[in-house]
Amino acid sequence: MPTKHNPFTPDKLAPPKLFAGRKQEIADIDDCLRETKDGNPHHFLIEGEAGIGKSSLLARQAGVAMGEVGTQDGERLDFVVVSLALHDQDSYVSLIRKIAGELKKQLSRRQAMKTLVLQTLQFLSRFEVQGLRYNHEISKDDESQLLEHLQSDFVSVLSGKRNDFDGIALLFDEADKPPPEARLGLVCKLLTEEMSRKRCDYLCLGLAGLPGILEQLKAGHAAVPRLFERLELKPLLHDECIGVIRKGLAEVYEEHGLEVAITEDAAAEIARLSEGYPYFLQVFAHAAYREDTDRLIDGDDVSRSLSRKNGPYQKLGAKFFEHVYLADNAPDYRGVLFAMADHPRSWMERGAIIAASRLKESTVDNALRAFKERGTILQHEKRRGLYRLPTQAFAVWIKGKWTNG
């Protein structure tokens, strides 16, 4: 009897076989890569809420850039792909070190460039030999030299690339996380400008981050937003969600010889619960699949999975929302959030929240004050008395948590 392998993997990037939707975004990124290959670089920024599929799309297109996956037109590209996940602890120096380190790693896989010495890494090794904590003790002049070395390394790689590969794709996931001191926007701007000056225009930048990332990048250099083609990800369509579920079950049969079916109602309910957020879809599908015992996932399997301890809503909360969710005085305060969750994309007046929640004015005022202080809700910058939830995904979680959890 084959092992019941769960094809739905919330904590992993979506594999190409389970990828669905995003046809326009894929086409746009394909175009950016092709234009860069021809010496007319285009750069892209994937923006969207938590759980919307930014990382999976960026990873898929990294595969396109390195030729593991063809473009939508079937073309096979061959970029040196420098792909990095950034963190809130990244500094200016650690950012450049990451770029240079990954560039060296990728070049070492190509026979013609595996012995290439990168000036950036040699420069940084000087501080390590001296035992300095370069994040704190490197001077401003040294910081400037460090970026110049990185620029020179990219020029060295790209200046003779025409017969060997298509260019460099420099990809940053979680690009909203580094603090302003990391100056990601400045690094992007000056790196691309140097490639243009040296006529090595075969560098494609790709970033993925939460809404508001452009303003963060702008803090590093005012002209940075003009660098990128902005791709705002929206929730998947209902049919696309159903397609992901069926692709997952088909993958189990093809790879493991295990046939598991799902009723139309169950698939539709999982799609509805996710509201088109790919990560949510994986979480709910994973839980329903695990609940099944007869190789037919039905509505009862879905319902039972929602009420399990450490079930889907607890998993989503732990990953995305509990750090901004105020549980104190929950029976009353939750009514405020629940009322606002019915209008996730709209500003609500205080009076409308009172009417929808059916709570006392004093209770609503206390809840709004507490939620504002914690960052659970947003207050309009210019108009007093207007509030909304920070994201639609948060609204999905709130309604599902209290309806099903």
C-alpha positions in Angstrom: 0.0 0.0 0.0 1.6 3.3 -1.0 2.4 5.9 1.7 -0.1 8.7 1.7 2.2 11.5 0.6 0.7 15.0 1.2 1.3 17.0 -2.0 0.4 20.4 -0.4 3.4 22.1 1.2 2.6 25.4 2.9 6.1 25.9 4.1 7.8 25.3 0.8 7.8 27.3 -2.4 5.3 26.2 -5.0 7.0 23.7 -7.3 6.5 24.4 -11.1 4.0 21.5 -11.4 1.6 23.1 -8.8 2.1 26.7 -10.0 -1.1 28.3 -11.3 -2.2 31.6 -12.6 0.1 34.7 -12.9 0.2 34.4 -16.7 0.5 38.2 -17.2 3.1 38.6 -14.5 5.1 35.7 -15.9 5.0 37.2 -19.4 6.1 40.5 -18.1 9.1 39.0 -16.2 10.0 36.9 -19.3 10.1 40.2 -21.3 12.4 41.8 -18.7 14.8 38.9 -19.0 14.7 38.9 -22.8 15.2 42.6 -23.0 18.2 42.3 -20.6 19.6 39.5 -22.7 19.6 41.9 -25.7 21.4 44.7 -23.8 18.3 46.7 -23.0 17.9 45.9 -19.3 14.4 45.9 -17.6 13.9 45.4 -13.9 10.8 44.2 -12.0 9.3 44.5 -8.6 6.7 41.9 -7.3 4.6 43.5 -4.7 1.8 42.0 -2.6 0.4 41.0 0.7 1.7 38.2 2.9 0.7 34.8 1.5 -0.1 36.1 -2.0 2.7 34.0 -3.7 5.5 36.5 -4.2 8.3 34.2 -3.2 6.9 31.3 -5.4 6.6 33.6 -8.4 10.2 34.9 -7.9 11.5 31.4 -7.5 9.7 30.2 -10.6 11.2 33.0 -12.7 14.6 32.3 -11.3 14.2 28.9 -12.8 13.3 30.6 -16.1 16.3 32.8 -16.0 18.7 29.9 -15.4 17.0 27.8 -18.1 15.4 25.1 -15.8 12.0 26.3 -17.0 11.2 27.7 -20.4 9.6 31.1 -21.0 5.9 31.1 -22.0 7.1 31.1 -25.6 9.3 28.1 -25.0 12.7 29.9 -25.1 15.5 28.6 -22.8 17.5 31.4 -21.2 20.9 31.1 -19.5 21.5 33.8 -16.9 23.8 33.6 -13.9 21.2 33.8 -11.2 22.1 35.5 -7.9 19.1 34.8 -5.7 18.9 36.1 -2.1 16.4 36.2 0.7 16.9 39.3 2.8 16.4 39.8 6.5 15.7 42.5 9.0 19.2 42.2 10.4 20.9 42.9 7.1 23.3 45.9 7.0 24.8 47.7 4.1 28.0 45.6 4.4 26.2 42.3 4.9 24.0 43.0 1.9 27.0 43.5 -0.3 28.7 40.5 1.2 25.7 38.3 0.4 25.6 39.5 -3.2 29.3 38.9 -3.8 29.2 35.6 -2.0 26.3 34.2 -4.0 27.8 35.6 -7.3 31.0 33.8 -6.6 29.1 30.6 -5.8 27.2 30.7 -9.1 30.3 31.6 -11.1 32.1 28.6 -9.6 29.6 26.3 -11.4 30.7 27.6 -14.8 34.0 26.3 -16.0 35.1 29.5 -17.8 34.6 31.6 -14.7 35.2 29.4 -11.7 38.6 30.8 -11.0 37.5 34.5 -11.2 38.6 36.4 -8.1 36.1 38.9 -6.8 37.5 42.2 -5.5 34.6 42.6 -3.1 35.4 39.4 -1.2 39.1 40.2 -1.1 38.3 43.6 0.3 36.0 42.2 3.0 38.6 39.5 4.0 40.9 42.3 5.0 38.6 43.2 7.8 38.1 39.6 8.9 41.9 39.1 9.2 42.1 42.2 11.4 39.3 40.9 13.5 37.1 43.9 13.0 33.3 43.8 13.2 32.9 45.5 9.9 29.2 46.2 10.4 30.2 48.7 13.0 33.8 49.6 12.5 34.1 50.0 8.7 34.6 53.7 7.7 32.5 55.7 5.3 35.4 55.6 2.8 35.6 51.9 3.1 31.9 51.6 2.5 32.2 53.6 -0.7 35.1 51.4 -1.8 33.1 48.3 -1.0 30.4 49.3 -3.5 32.9 50.3 -6.1 34.5 46.8 -5.8 31.1 45.2 -6.3 30.5 47.3 -9.3 33.9 46.3 -10.7 33.1 42.6 -10.1 29.9 42.8 -12.0 31.6 44.7 -14.9 34.3 42.0 -15.0 31.7 39.2 -15.3 29.5 41.0 -17.8 32.1 42.6 -20.0 33.0 39.3 -21.7 29.8 37.4 -21.3 28.3 37.4 -24.8 29.4 33.9 -25.9 29.0 32.2 -22.5 25.7 33.3 -20.9 22.8 35.8 -21.3 23.5 38.1 -18.3 23.1 38.3 -14.5 19.7 38.1 -12.8 20.0 39.6 -9.3 16.9 38.6 -7.4 16.0 39.8 -3.8 13.2 38.1 -1.9 11.8 39.7 1.2 13.2 43.0 -0.1 11.0 44.9 2.4 12.8 43.5 5.4 16.2 45.2 5.5 16.3 48.5 7.5 17.0 51.8 5.8 20.6 51.6 6.9 21.1 48.7 4.5 20.5 51.1 1.6 19.2 48.5 -0.8 17.7 51.1 -3.1 21.1 52.9 -3.3 22.9 49.6 -4.1 20.4 48.8 -6.9 20.5 52.3 -8.4 24.3 52.7 -8.4 24.9 49.1 -9.6 22.7 49.5 -12.6 24.1 53.0 -13.4 27.6 51.6 -13.4 26.7 48.8 -15.8 25.2 51.4 -18.2 28.3 53.6 -18.0 30.6 50.6 -18.8 28.3 49.4 -21.5 27.7 46.1 -19.7 23.9 46.4 -19.8 23.1 42.7 -19.1 22.0 42.9 -15.5 18.3 42.3 -14.6 17.1 43.2 -11.1 14.1 41.5 -9.6 12.7 42.2 -6.1 9.7 40.9 -4.2 8.2 42.5 -1.1 5.2 43.7 0.8 3.1 46.7 -0.1 5.0 49.9 0.6 8.3 48.5 -0.5 8.8 51.2 -3.1 8.7 53.9 -0.4 11.3 52.0 1.5 13.6 51.7 -1.5 13.0 55.4 -2.2 14.6 56.2 1.1 17.9 54.9 -0.3 17.6 56.8 -3.5 14.8 59.0 -4.7 15.0 57.7 -8.3 14.8 54.0 -7.4 11.0 53.6 -8.1 11.6 54.5 -11.8 14.0 51.6 -12.1 11.3 48.9 -11.8 8.2 47.6 -13.6 5.8 47.1 -10.7 3.8 43.9 -10.7 1.1 43.9 -8.0 -0.1 40.4 -7.2 -3.8 39.9 -6.6 -5.6 36.8 -5.2 -6.0 33.8 -7.6 -9.3 33.3 -9.3 -11.6 30.5 -8.0 -10.9 28.3 -11.0 -7.1 28.7 -10.5 -7.4 27.6 -6.9 -9.3 24.5 -8.0 -6.6 23.9 -10.5 -3.9 24.0 -7.8 -5.8 21.4 -5.7 -6.3 19.0 -8.7 -2.7 19.4 -9.8 -1.6 18.4 -6.3 -3.7 15.2 -6.3 -2.5 14.4 -9.8 1.1 14.8 -8.7 0.5 12.2 -5.9 -0.8 9.7 -8.4 2.0 10.4 -11.0 4.9 10.3 -8.5 3.6 7.9 -5.8 1.0 5.8 -7.5 -1.6 6.9 -5.0 -5.1 7.9 -6.2 -6.9 10.4 -4.0 -10.1 12.1 -5.2 -11.9 15.2 -4.0 -15.5 16.1 -4.2 -16.5 19.3 -6.1 -18.0 20.7 -2.9 -14.8 20.1 -0.9 -12.6 21.6 -3.5 -14.8 24.7 -3.8 -14.9 25.1 0.0 -11.1 25.0 0.2 -10.9 27.6 -2.5 -13.4 29.7 -0.8 -11.6 29.5 2.6 -8.4 30.6 0.9 -10.0 33.6 -0.9 -7.3 33.2 -3.5 -4.2 33.5 -1.3 -1.9 30.7 -2.5 -0.3 30.2 0.9 -3.7 29.9 2.5 -4.8 27.5 -0.2 -1.8 25.2 0.6 -2.6 25.4 4.3 -6.3 24.4 4.0 -5.6 21.8 1.3 -2.8 20.2 3.4 -5.1 20.0 6.4 -8.0 18.5 4.5 -5.8 16.0 2.8 -4.3 15.0 6.2 -7.8 14.5 7.6 -8.9 12.2 4.8 -9.0 8.4 5.6 -10.8 6.9 2.6 -9.0 8.6 -0.3 -12.0 10.8 -1.0 -11.7 14.3 0.4 -15.2 15.5 1.1 -16.8 18.3 3.0 -16.6 16.5 6.3 -12.9 16.2 5.9 -12.6 19.9 5.3 -14.9 20.8 8.3 -13.0 18.5 10.7 -9.6 19.9 9.7 -10.7 23.4 10.6 -11.6 22.5 14.2 -8.4 20.5 14.9 -6.0 21.8 17.5 -3.1 23.6 15.7 -5.3 23.6 12.6 -5.2 25.9 9.6 -6.2 29.1 11.4 -3.7 28.6 14.2 -1.0 28.0 11.6 -1.9 31.1 9.6 -2.0 33.2 12.8 1.4 32.0 14.0 3.0 32.8 10.7 1.4 36.1 9.8 -1.0 37.7 12.2 -0.7 36.9 15.9 2.0 39.5 16.4 -0.6 42.2 15.6 -3.6 40.5 17.0 -4.7 41.8 20.4 -6.5 39.0 22.3 -7.2 41.0 25.5 -10.9 41.5 26.1 -11.5 39.3 23.1 -15.3 38.8 23.3 -15.9 42.5 22.9 -12.9 43.7 21.0 -13.1 40.9 18.4 -16.5 42.4 17.4 -14.7 45.5 16.2 -12.3 43.6 14.0 -15.0 41.3 12.7 -17.1 44.3 11.6 -14.1 45.8 9.9 -13.3 42.5 8.2 -16.4 42.8 6.1 -14.8 45.8 4.4 -11.2 44.9 4.1 -10.3 47.3 1.4 -12.3 50.3 2.6 -11.9 52.9 5.3 -14.7 52.7 7.8 -16.1 55.5 9.9 -16.2 55.1 13.7 -20.0 55.3 13.5 -20.2 52.6 11.0 -18.0 50.3 13.1 -20.3 50.9 16.1 -23.4 50.1 14.1 -21.9 47.0 12.5 -20.4 45.6 15.7 -23.4 46.5 17.9 -21.1 47.4 20.7 -21.2 50.4 23.1 -19.4 53.5 21.9 -17.0 53.4 24.8 -16.1 49.7 24.0 -15.4 50.5 20.4 -13.3 53.6 21.3 -11.3 51.6 23.7 -10.8 48.8 21.1 -9.8 51.2 18.4 -7.3 52.9 20.7 -5.7 49.6 21.7 -5.6 48.3 18.1 -4.0 51.5 16.8 -1.3 51.4 19.5 -0.5 47.8 18.6 -0.6 48.3 14.8 -3.5 45.9 14.4 -5.5 48.5 12.4 -4.6 51.6 10.4 -6.0 55.1 11.0 -6.4 57.5 8.0 -3.5 60.0 8.0 -5.6 63.0 6.9 -9.1 62.3 8.1 -9.9 61.5 11.7 -12.3 58.8 12.6 -11.5 56.6 9.6 -10.0 53.1 10.1 -9.3 49.9 8.2 -7.5 46.6 8.6 -3.9 46.6 7.2 -4.4 43.8 4.7 -7.2 41.8 3.1 -5.4 38.6 4.2 -5.8 39.7 7.8 -9.5 40.1 7.2 -9.7 36.6 5.7 -8.0 35.2 8.8 -10.2 37.1 11.3 -13.4 36.0 9.7 -12.3 32.4 9.3 -10.8 32.2 12.8 -14.0 33.2 14.6 -16.4 31.5 12.2 -14.6 28.2 12.0 -11.9 28.2 14.7 
